Amino acid sequence: MPVFKTPFNGYSVKFSPFYESQLAVATSQNFGILGNGRVHVLQLNPTITEIISFDTADGVYDLCWSESHDSLLIAAVADGSLKIYDLSLPPTSNPIRSLHEHAREAHGVDFNTVRKDSFLSASWDDTVKLWTVDRPTSVRTFKEHAYCVYSAAWNPRHADIFASASGDCTARIWDVREPGSTMILPAHEFEILSCDWNKYDDCIIATASVDKSIKVWDVRNYRVPVAVLNGHGYAVRKVKFSPHRMSVIASCSYDMTVCLWDYMVEDALIGRYDHHTEFAVGVDMSVLVEGLLASTGWDELVYVWQHGMDPRAP
C-alpha cells in the first residue's frame, strides 16, 4: 500500500470529495510547537506523488476540501488564521484569502456538505466561527465553551446544525439560527478532542477523549451513551464515521494506532492498524472508494490503504 514521507510532522489528512485519487495533508514543523507548516496535495497512482504544496509561516493543524469547488482547500493554521487555497491557480497566487480573526491557534475546520458555501473553524480561543468562502469576515462567532475548541463538525443532513468538541469536557450542539447552543453533552470527564456525526442517522454523534474512549450518543436521549468504545491505550485524537457503513467508526490515537469499530456489535473493535511509529493524529475515510483509509502522524508519514490490508505492505 502506498506511503508518502512529509518533511514535517503530519497533523491531518483528508480525501477529496471530487477525485478518488486525490488527498490533502496538513503538517507542522517541530511537532507543531514552533516553526513552519506545509499543506501537501497528493495523488494516488498507484504510488503517492505530490501535485503541489503550500508553505505557511506557522504549523497547519487541520484542513478541509470545499464541497462546491473541486480546487478549493481551507487550512487551519497555528497563528489563528484560516487560509484558502485554489489549486487551479499558481502557487504565487495562493493563498487566495487569509482570514485572521481567531485570537489563538485554529485547530479544526469543516465544510458544510448541505449548503456547500459555508465552513466552520474551531480554535484554542474557546470559539467556533462560521464563514462563507466569499466573505472576508466571519458570519458569526459561537462562544460558550470554557476552554479550547478542538473540533467542529456539521450535521450531514441539516445545513444549520453542527457539533463542537472542547477541552472543557463537553460537546455542544448548535443551530446557527439560534442565539446559543441547543444542547450540552457532558460527554467525558477529560478533554474531548474530536467529534463526528453519523452519516446515515442524523441524531447520532461520536466523541473522542483524552480518557482513551470513544462514546456514541443519540441526541434525542443523551443521558447515557449508546456505546462506549474502549481499546485505545492513550488519548483518542480523531474520530470519523464511515461514509459507507452506518455503524462503522475510524479513530486514531496517541497510542500510535488507527482503529476501526462497529459500535452496533458486542466486540466493537473490528480492525487495529499499528503502522505508525509516533502519535497517529490524522485519519480519514474516502467518500468515493469504500473501505479506503488514510492516516498521518508525527512520524512524518502518510499511509493510504484498503481496510483489511496491511498499510505497510508494498
C-alpha positions as CSV (number, residue, x, y, z in Angstrom):
1,M,0.0,0.0,0.0
2,P,1.3,3.5,-0.8
3,V,3.1,5.7,1.7
4,F,4.4,9.3,1.5
5,K,7.1,11.0,3.5
6,T,6.5,14.5,4.6
7,P,9.2,16.9,5.7
8,F,7.2,17.9,8.8
9,N,5.0,16.1,11.3
10,G,1.6,15.1,10.0
11,Y,-1.5,16.6,11.6
12,S,-4.5,15.9,9.4
13,V,-5.4,14.1,6.2
14,K,-8.5,14.5,4.0
15,F,-9.6,12.7,0.8
16,S,-11.0,14.9,-1.9
17,P,-14.8,14.7,-2.3
18,F,-14.4,15.1,-6.0
19,Y,-11.4,12.9,-7.1
20,E,-10.9,9.4,-5.7
21,S,-7.1,9.6,-6.2
22,Q,-6.6,13.0,-4.6
23,L,-6.0,13.8,-0.9
24,A,-4.5,16.7,1.2
25,V,-2.3,16.6,4.2
26,A,-1.6,19.3,6.9
27,T,1.8,19.2,8.5
28,S,3.7,21.2,11.2
29,Q,7.4,21.5,12.0
30,N,8.8,20.5,15.4
31,F,5.6,18.7,16.4
32,G,3.5,21.8,15.9
33,I,5.1,23.6,18.9
34,L,7.2,26.2,16.9
35,G,8.1,26.6,13.3
36,N,6.6,26.4,9.8
37,G,3.8,24.4,8.2
38,R,3.1,22.9,4.9
39,V,-0.1,21.8,3.0
40,H,0.6,18.9,0.6
41,V,-1.9,17.9,-2.2
42,L,-1.2,14.3,-3.1
43,Q,-2.1,12.0,-6.0
44,L,-2.6,8.2,-5.8
45,N,-1.4,6.5,-9.0
46,P,-0.7,3.8,-7.6
47,T,2.2,5.3,-5.6
48,I,1.7,8.6,-3.8
49,T,3.1,11.7,-5.6
50,E,2.8,15.3,-4.7
51,I,0.8,17.6,-7.1
52,I,1.5,20.8,-5.2
53,S,2.5,22.1,-1.8
54,F,1.9,25.4,0.0
55,D,4.2,26.7,2.8
56,T,3.0,28.6,5.8
57,A,4.9,30.6,8.4
58,D,3.2,28.6,11.2
59,G,2.1,24.9,11.6
60,V,-1.0,23.7,9.9
61,Y,-3.3,21.7,12.3
62,D,-6.2,20.8,10.0
63,L,-7.7,21.2,6.6
64,C,-10.9,20.5,4.6
65,W,-11.9,20.5,1.0
66,S,-14.6,22.7,-0.4
67,E,-17.8,20.8,-1.2
68,S,-18.6,23.1,-4.1
69,H,-15.3,23.8,-5.9
70,D,-13.0,20.9,-6.6
71,S,-9.9,23.0,-6.4
72,L,-10.5,24.9,-3.1
73,L,-8.8,23.8,0.1
74,I,-9.1,25.5,3.6
75,A,-6.3,25.2,6.2
76,A,-6.4,25.9,9.9
77,V,-3.1,27.5,11.0
78,A,-1.3,27.8,14.3
79,D,-1.3,31.6,14.1
80,G,-5.1,31.6,14.3
81,S,-5.6,32.2,10.6
82,L,-7.6,30.2,8.0
83,K,-6.0,30.1,4.6
84,I,-8.0,29.4,1.4
85,Y,-6.0,27.8,-1.5
86,D,-7.1,27.4,-5.1
87,L,-5.2,24.5,-6.8
88,S,-6.2,25.9,-10.2
89,L,-4.0,28.9,-9.6
90,P,-0.2,29.0,-9.5
91,P,1.5,28.9,-6.1
92,T,2.4,32.6,-6.3
93,S,-1.3,33.4,-6.4
94,N,-2.0,31.4,-3.2
95,P,-3.4,31.6,-0.7
96,I,-6.3,33.5,-2.3
97,R,-7.5,34.5,1.1
98,S,-6.2,34.6,4.7
99,L,-8.9,35.0,7.3
100,H,-7.4,36.2,10.7
101,E,-9.9,36.6,13.5
102,H,-9.1,33.8,16.0
103,A,-7.0,35.1,18.9
104,R,-5.3,31.7,19.3
105,E,-4.4,28.6,17.2
106,A,-7.0,27.5,14.7
107,H,-7.3,23.7,15.3
108,G,-10.2,22.4,13.2
109,V,-12.1,23.2,10.0
110,D,-15.2,21.6,8.5
111,F,-17.1,22.4,5.3
112,N,-20.9,22.3,5.1
113,T,-21.9,19.3,2.9
114,V,-25.5,20.5,2.6
115,R,-25.3,24.2,1.9
116,K,-21.9,23.9,0.3
117,D,-20.9,27.5,0.7
118,S,-20.0,27.7,4.4
119,F,-17.5,26.3,6.8
120,L,-16.6,26.2,10.5
121,S,-13.4,26.9,12.3
122,A,-12.6,25.7,15.9
123,S,-10.0,27.4,17.9
124,W,-8.0,27.4,21.1
125,D,-9.5,30.8,21.8
126,D,-12.6,28.8,23.0
127,T,-14.7,29.8,20.0
128,V,-16.2,28.4,16.8
129,K,-16.6,30.7,13.8
130,L,-18.9,30.4,10.8
131,W,-17.6,31.6,7.5
132,T,-18.6,31.7,3.8
133,V,-15.9,31.4,1.1
134,D,-16.8,34.7,-0.5
135,R,-16.8,36.9,2.7
136,P,-13.7,38.4,4.1
137,T,-15.1,38.3,7.7
138,S,-16.8,35.7,9.7
139,V,-20.6,35.4,9.6
140,R,-20.9,34.6,13.3
141,T,-18.8,33.6,16.4
142,F,-20.1,30.9,18.8
143,K,-18.6,31.5,22.3
144,E,-19.8,29.3,25.1
145,H,-17.1,26.7,25.7
146,A,-14.9,27.4,28.7
147,Y,-11.7,26.1,27.1
148,C,-10.1,25.3,23.7
149,V,-12.4,24.0,21.0
150,Y,-10.6,21.3,19.1
151,S,-13.2,20.2,16.6
152,A,-16.4,21.3,15.0
153,A,-18.5,19.2,12.6
154,W,-21.5,19.9,10.5
155,N,-24.5,17.6,10.7
156,P,-24.5,15.8,7.3
157,R,-28.3,16.4,6.7
158,H,-29.1,19.7,8.3
159,A,-27.4,22.8,6.9
160,D,-27.8,24.8,10.1
161,I,-26.7,22.3,12.8
162,F,-23.2,21.5,14.0
163,A,-21.4,20.0,16.9
164,S,-18.3,21.2,18.8
165,A,-15.8,19.3,21.0
166,S,-13.9,21.0,23.7
167,G,-11.3,20.8,26.3
168,D,-14.0,21.8,28.8
169,C,-15.2,18.2,28.7
170,T,-18.4,19.0,26.9
171,A,-19.7,18.6,23.3
172,R,-22.3,21.1,22.3
173,I,-24.9,21.0,19.6
174,W,-25.6,24.3,17.8
175,D,-28.2,25.6,15.4
176,V,-26.9,28.7,13.6
177,R,-30.4,30.2,13.7
178,E,-30.4,30.1,17.5
179,P,-28.6,32.5,19.8
180,G,-26.9,29.9,21.9
181,S,-26.1,26.2,21.9
182,T,-29.2,23.9,21.8
183,M,-27.7,21.1,23.8
184,I,-24.8,20.4,26.1
185,L,-23.4,16.9,26.3
186,P,-21.2,16.4,29.5
187,A,-19.7,13.6,27.4
188,H,-16.4,12.8,29.2
189,E,-14.6,13.6,32.4
190,F,-11.5,14.6,30.4
191,E,-10.9,16.8,27.4
192,I,-12.8,16.0,24.2
193,L,-10.5,16.2,21.2
194,S,-12.9,15.2,18.3
195,C,-16.5,14.7,17.3
196,D,-18.3,13.5,14.2
197,W,-21.9,12.8,13.1
198,N,-23.2,9.5,11.8
199,K,-23.7,9.8,8.0
200,Y,-26.9,7.8,8.0
201,D,-28.6,8.7,11.3
202,D,-28.5,12.5,11.8
203,C,-29.2,12.1,15.6
204,I,-26.1,10.0,16.3
205,I,-22.8,11.6,17.2
206,A,-19.4,10.2,18.4
207,T,-17.0,11.9,20.8
208,A,-13.3,11.0,21.4
209,S,-11.5,11.9,24.5
210,V,-8.2,12.1,26.4
211,D,-9.8,9.4,28.6
212,K,-8.9,6.9,25.9
213,S,-12.5,6.2,25.0
214,I,-14.9,6.9,22.1
215,K,-18.6,7.4,23.1
216,V,-21.6,7.3,20.7
217,W,-24.6,9.4,21.6
218,D,-28.2,9.8,20.5
219,V,-29.0,13.4,20.8
220,R,-32.7,12.5,21.4
221,N,-31.8,10.8,24.6
222,Y,-28.3,11.7,25.7
223,R,-28.4,10.8,29.4
224,V,-26.4,7.7,28.7
225,P,-24.3,6.9,25.6
226,V,-25.5,4.4,23.0
227,A,-22.0,2.8,23.1
228,V,-18.6,3.2,24.8
229,L,-15.7,2.0,22.8
230,N,-12.6,1.2,24.8
231,G,-9.4,-0.2,23.3
232,H,-7.0,2.7,22.7
233,G,-4.1,3.0,25.2
234,Y,-3.9,6.8,25.2
235,A,-5.9,9.8,24.2
236,V,-8.1,9.4,21.1
237,R,-7.2,12.3,18.7
238,K,-9.7,11.9,15.9
239,V,-12.9,10.1,15.3
240,K,-14.7,9.7,11.9
241,F,-17.9,7.9,10.9
242,S,-17.8,5.8,7.8
243,P,-19.4,7.4,4.7
244,H,-20.5,3.9,3.6
245,R,-21.4,1.7,6.6
246,M,-23.8,3.2,9.1
247,S,-22.3,1.8,12.3
248,V,-18.5,1.9,11.4
249,I,-16.2,4.4,13.0
250,A,-12.5,5.1,12.4
251,S,-10.2,6.6,15.1
252,C,-6.6,7.4,15.7
253,S,-4.7,7.8,18.9
254,Y,-1.5,8.9,20.7
255,D,-1.1,5.1,21.2
256,M,0.1,5.2,17.6
257,T,-2.7,3.1,16.2
258,V,-5.6,3.5,13.9
259,C,-8.7,1.6,14.9
260,L,-12.0,0.6,13.2
261,W,-15.1,0.0,15.2
262,D,-18.6,-1.3,14.7
263,Y,-20.5,0.3,17.6
264,M,-23.6,-1.9,17.0
265,V,-21.9,-5.2,17.8
266,E,-20.6,-6.6,21.1
267,D,-17.0,-6.9,20.0
268,A,-16.9,-3.5,18.6
269,L,-13.2,-3.4,17.6
270,I,-13.1,-4.7,14.1
271,G,-9.6,-3.5,13.0
272,R,-6.4,-2.2,14.5
273,Y,-3.5,-0.9,12.5
274,D,-0.2,-0.2,14.2
275,H,1.8,1.1,11.2
276,H,2.7,4.5,12.7
277,T,5.8,4.8,14.9
278,E,4.7,8.1,16.5
279,F,1.4,9.7,17.6
280,A,-1.3,8.9,14.9
281,V,-3.2,12.2,14.7
282,G,-5.0,12.2,11.4
283,V,-7.4,9.7,9.9
284,D,-10.0,9.8,7.1
285,M,-12.2,7.5,5.0
286,S,-12.8,8.1,1.3
287,V,-16.3,9.1,0.3
288,L,-15.7,7.8,-3.2
289,V,-13.9,4.5,-2.6
290,E,-15.5,2.2,0.0
291,G,-13.0,0.9,2.6
292,L,-10.2,3.2,1.6
293,L,-8.4,4.7,4.6
294,A,-5.7,7.4,5.1
295,S,-3.7,8.3,8.1
296,T,-0.9,10.6,9.1
297,G,1.2,11.1,12.2
298,W,4.1,12.6,13.9
299,D,6.4,10.1,12.2
300,E,6.1,12.3,9.1
301,L,4.3,9.5,7.1
302,V,1.1,9.4,5.2
303,Y,-0.4,6.0,4.6
304,V,-3.3,5.1,2.2
305,W,-4.7,1.5,2.4
306,Q,-7.8,-0.6,1.9
307,H,-9.4,-1.9,5.1
308,G,-8.2,-5.4,5.8
309,M,-4.8,-4.9,4.1
310,D,-1.5,-4.1,5.8
311,P,-0.8,-0.3,5.4
312,R,2.9,-1.2,5.2
313,A,2.6,-3.9,2.6
314,P,4.4,-2.9,-0.7
